[in-house]
């Protein structure tokens, strides 16, 4: 592949949020950011990065450290992670990037950046307790195979997850 | 052999019924008693991305119900096993556990931290053991070249899985394939993720990852790919069909769930006991090669 130089505009320093990093590492699971020495092993092992070079765990970590709040939380690529755990498994500093990303996604979700599919799943769990609709062809298939009936009652799950406010999370409006 | 609370998860009981069928049959034959639990809900893996607390609560709710019944959990899905195992680790922290239990109280539940979780392949590998499995083999599958696919969550995060296998150089599924009498085939990209998580957000990435795996496995002339998670199964078989329809024709690689392969070797009925006729990619050639003609 031929190297192509991209002329990226400089980051406008006035738009940085100096408190962003501390807001992130206030969550214990994201503390690893403090010991990251930017070797890039996480990105080298990331299957998403192979297809979308814009997605890079190292770059995201740097962006958090610089305080690029909106560019991180509003970045659609944070939802592209395939959750393979390669980044944290291979990290020489034992930084759990997977957990850092979860913290970032949790923050992004609260600010209305979640993709619709995740929000729909929450709705399903509150209905059936599971990520599947109440009725479907599978019911007859299970019966034909004499597999036990599944009640699919989400009452208890709903009571529980509502305590976390997850039911209030709105999906990102696709533009 | 001890009893387990069967954790079906969300996808298997609705979309990959053959995995459930074959798992129940294999466990019954090997003397593993599976208890169905009415109160089990989603493991919380996906919801943790929106709210770590909600994910942990759902996991803890399941663990608490299993604990009430005095049972450890057996999962079919690798991600459920990973999520529950990671949650057990998180809930070892007293402060976290107190916080979660405070909320579980609304359902009259408490999680004390006594329940364990194992994926079905792990139960076969550790509880039953390779030697015992070999004793149960009735059908010779030695002509079959089988490519194993572990699945990311089966091996990682290592910290929550207590020395199950080496994620960099895993051996357990290779050994399970050998125990069933088939020949494990090496191929490039053993660690490559199925991309299941990416499918709702990027088809491009999902197709790329699936195609790459299929190309690598088919280059080694394997008769099938064996997986141990229904998401990996759906990606490699469902998208294989779509690749044939939309892009390049000529992909034909049967995808089997491990209990289906083991079940064949143990003399299970391919259709009624192992649900092979439900598999998207036909396994007729594979069965013919193994000399099993009952389904055709």
Interface residues (C-beta under 8 A of the other chain):
Chain A: X29 X47 X48 X50 X51 X52 X76 X79 X80 X81 X82 X83 X84 X85 X86 X88 X89 X96 X98 X102 X103 X105 X106 X109 X114 X115 X117 X118 X119 X121 X122 X125 X129 X130 X131 X132 X136 X138 X141 X142 X145 X147 X148 X150 X151 X154 X156 X157 X159 X160 X161 X163 X164 X165 X166 X169
Chain B: X8 X9 X10 X11 X13 X14 X15 X17 X20 X21 X24 X36 X38 X39 X40 X41 X42 X46 X47 X48 X49 X50 X51 X52 X53 X54 X57 X58 X61 X79 X103 X104 X106 X107 X152 X153 X156 X157 X158 X167 X191 X192 X193 X195 X196 X197 X198 X200 X201 X202 X204 X205 X208 X209 X275
